[in-house]
């Protein structure tokens, strides 16, 4: 019997019990739609993380004091304070070969005030290299110069600060008061949006780090040092070189490192592994629905074989082989699965679109997930339809004709 004939017979049999067929297909539709939606949610999260991390600088390296807690008190690795200093920044600039930009980071908390407007934005003391490291760009005006503007009362601000403090005009040349100290706005930054942990990257006020040291914090300690590896893939070499330079400057001989160094690559790997685990869990949960749908197909096929025992006996009596009967029922099972898979993919796409529009969750449907879902549907139809079809093909024609 030709495959085309078998397909026609299978469709005719399925159409005789429309409601049963629809309910069988519905089980597969729900399973496939759930799998497509969950994988789209996981893939969208990974892409969103990559984009946000990239916006913060793909080669960024962060250096911090190595602190831990002992008896409820936060201490550094050696038990005594080991702070970063301006001399560390200079040493890295002069001696490091695997990095091409270095900037300290010193912050001061307070309110930025312009007339009746205010913004609770931290004041960040940096050098000009910080913009290159974190992928900031000047939108209007200029960036301050590390030499000419050393300790100058000037600042560069982000778009969120502009909206809060200067809603009606150009801020260039105007003054912001921060802890009663005036800072002249000499530049504005292009918008960047939210960062990898949801922080607003446009809610920033940058000023020379020496200005923050002398006028706001009265300290020489540097909270963090940011650096940029020369090229992608050099993060490990850059990390080792940075630690070596910092240790040599201090003649460090203790076993534990005085500082911690984080790379953007490490943070990306950590966050990607977390989203991968989440994707696997969500997909596994959704896959249970597909398994239940497959069991439903198997159950329906068993019922169909029992109901059509006399039909099977009649077909065998007029010359149908066991192989023809097996393929007939197997085709029915596969048709149910593939129809459910096709409809499920459409519903999965619609569900993903709805989640993105309503919940504002990043969604990304990959071609791989669609192809795999369709393939799984075919395998489900064959796997769960094989045993009932095999049972039908092994019926004795005489006994089948006698069946009531």
Buried (B, 14 or more C-beta within 10 A) or exposed (E): BEEEEBBEBBBEBBEEBEEBBBEBBBBBBBBBBBBBBBBBBBBBBBBBBBEBBEBBBBBBBBBBBBEEEEEEEEBBBBEEEBBBBBEBBEBBBEBBEBBBBBBBBBBBEBEBBBEEBBBEBEBBBBBBBBBBBBBBEBBBBEBBEBEEBBBBBBBBBBBBBBEBBBEEEEBBEBBBBBBEBEBBBBBBBEEBEEBBEEEBBBBBBBBBBBBBBBBBBEEEEBBBBBBBBBEEEBBEBBBEBBBEBBBEBBEBEEEEBBBBBBBBBBBBEEBBEEBEEBBEEBBEEBBEBBEEBBEBBBBBBBEBBEEBBEBBBBBBEEEBEBEBBBBBBBBBBBBBBBBBBBBBBBBBBEBBBEBBEEEEBBBBBBEEBBEBBBEBBEEBBBBBBBBBBBBBBEBEBEEBBEBE
